[in-house]
Amino acid sequence: MKIAKRKKSKNILKYQQKGKRFSIFCLLPSFSGVMLFFVIPFIVVIYYSMIDNPINHEFVFFENFISVFNNEAFRLAASNTLKFSGIAVPLAVSLALLLAMMLNSKIPFRSHFRTFFLSPMMVPIASVVLIWQVLFHYNGLANDMLGVFGVHKIDWFKSDYAQIVVVILFLWKNLGYNMILFMAALSSIPKEILEVAEMESAKPWQIFWYIKIRYLSATILFVTIMSLINSFKVFREIFLLTGARPFSSVYMLQHYMNNMFERLDYQRLSAAAIMMSLAMVFIIGIMFLTENYFGRDVEG
């Protein structure tokens, strides 16, 4: 009996070892791709951020970071990017949640509203930008509507109002996707809990804050992170709207890094990229801690 048990345990170990080797073999292509296209390039970026130039390769450590931080163009770009993200991301999350709750209730023409808010996802960005250029042109529809109320014309793309135009474009493009995610999360909330809360005479705001928000915490985190990432990638829309040299109010970090790339200033480009990455990691870390605080009761 003991010999049979030993043979059986050896066979199990051999089977487990074969399974591990097969798993490693299956993961090897993905692991190689991640190393080749993500990890190694990031290490190269860190290396370039700490040398004086790509020719001498002399280490200067944090001098490039100090130089970038003291640069007025970088400060302007960082300030505009933070301001844009601070306005656009909360609006993208809160408005999408509001729309999802409206469409989740019994209102007429729900399917039509869903189609309306999802249509921007199907429209190419070049077409969207063309429409925005027509709407917010100096002689466009936006100024015509303001003229009805006696407001003087605004040169939208060459004034401090340019960021408002980009925020509206960002919301119009991203609200539909965020709304669908929130609608899926709302439908997954146990109806029994909501019915019990209504029977206990809980007010709508109490149901929303103490029940729905708790169950939506993970989705809110995901939507916020995705919106934050998209807000840092708004360079494409701004470039198509205003060109490579935009007005100062919409000069973003991507513009600064693109200018450094054109000047072949790889060390400053790398330093700026790392600083932006660290800022995003810090913000996302705070979001995870907040979600863990609000969602721990649901997980428990």
Disulfide bonds with the S-S distance in Angstrom:
none
